[in-house]
Amino acid sequence: MNVSALRHPKENLYRMLCIIIGGLIWAALLLGTLFSILVFLIPIAFFLWLSSKFFQASIFGNAVHVNNNQYTSLNTMANEIATALNIKNKPEMFIVNAQGLTNALAVKFLSRKYTLLFSDLVDLLWEEKKQDQLRFVIAHELAHHAAGHVNFWINLLMKPAMFVPFLGSAYSRACELTCDRIAAEIVNDTQASLNALIALASGSKELLAATNNDSFVQQELSVPAVFGFLQEITSSHPRMTKRVIAINTYQAKTQEPNLIAREA
């Protein structure tokens, strides 16, 4: 799968802006301090190494490692997705008890990569005979790794640009849309992709089958324009209604029209 071809156009724009701005700021800092700023990189590198080891100690000691001997179906699913995304070194996957939170994370410390699935999210999306919704979530997190969103050197280069008002959050939102696209391509089932996102919004497994996707999309029309804009530009993730609309619109362009092929 060509991950770069699936990047959301906004990510390409914001990524380039962050690289250019970040590169210019780094160049100014290096030249302005006669490269003496590099001295600070040594304690920073040591701090990152310490953080990675503490995280490793915590995650291996308090979560359940998904591997060939543990939760083999999940491990097989993750391996298949990683292969499709051309990820050579699959991130280590863990099931984490997050006390009721339904979320998943892509994490990287230096060279070590992780995918964390919160247990309540797995329970929410688990289906005995059809697990495409959970596949969508796993593919979304692995897509962050495949797309370089957690790449240490790229993030270091762009880091100064993250302090430009609203630019960092705009880039983050675009990355989420990219990963939604990639996950939808992996799953190749628009309804399952939409259901996974809406399930994250409701958090209810029992109500999922009764959820009206059309009605959920129409909620976007009730978002106050000005306050919706202000809320969005400070958020790291797009509104779930917008994510559902974006996936449906993207899939409608590449496949046959589906159940809710209209934009709000």
C-alpha positions, 0 to 999 in steps of 0.5 A, a space after each residue: 500500500 502506498 501510504 504517501 498517496 493516501 495522505 490527506 491533502 491538508 496533512 501534505 500542506 501542514 507537514 510541509 509548512 511545519 518542516 519549512 518553519 521548523 527547519 528555519 527556526 532550527 537553523 536560526 537557533 544553531 547559527 544564532 548560538 554558534 551551534 552551542 545549543 547542541 550541548 543541550 541535546 546531550 541531556 535531552 537525549 539522556 532524558 529521552 532514553 530514561 523515559 523510554 526505559 521507564 515506559 518499557 518497565 511500566 508497560 511490560 509490567 502493567 499491561 498485557 503484551 499481544 504476541 504469538 502466545 498471547 491473544 493470537 487472533 489480535 496478533 495475527 490481525 496486527 501482523 496482517 495490517 503491518 504487512 499491508 502497510 509495509 511496516 518492517 518492524 511491527 510495533 509491540 502491541 499491548 492491551 491496557 486497562 484504562 479504567 473505562 476509557 475507550 482509546 488507542 495510541 501509537 507511541 514511539 520512544 527513540 527506536 522502540 515502537 508501541 501500539 496501545 489498545 485500551 481494554 474497554 475499546 477492545 470490548 466495545 468493538 469486539 465481534 466474534 464473527 466480524 471484527 472489521 471495526 476493531 481492525 479499523 482502529 488497529 489499522 488507524 494506529 499502525 498508520 501513524 507509524 507507517 506515515 511517520 507521524 511518530 518518527 523522532 527525527 521528523 518530529 524533532 525537525 518540526 518541533 519549533 513549528 508546533 509552537 506557532 499558534 494553531 499550526 501544530 493542532 491543524 497538523 495533528 488533525 490532518 494526521 488523524 484524517 490521513 490515518 482514517 483514510 488508510 484504515 478505511 482502505 485496509 478494512 475495505 468496508 465503509 460501514 464498518 469504518 463508520 461504525 468504528 468511529 461512531 462507536 468511539 463517539 457513543 462508547 456503547 456496544 449495546 446501542 451500536 446496532 441501533 445507531 442511525 448513521 444518517 442522524 449522527 452525520 446530521 448532528 454536524 448541522 447543529 454545531 454553532 459555526 463560530 464556536 465550532 470553528 473555535 473549538 476545532 482550531 484548538 483541538 488535536 482531533 477533528 470532531 467525530 462527525 467530521 471524521 465520519 463525513 470525511 471517511 464517507 466522502 472519501 470512500 464515495 469518491 473511490 467506491 460505489 455510493 454507500 449508506 450515507 453519501 452526503 455531506 453535512 
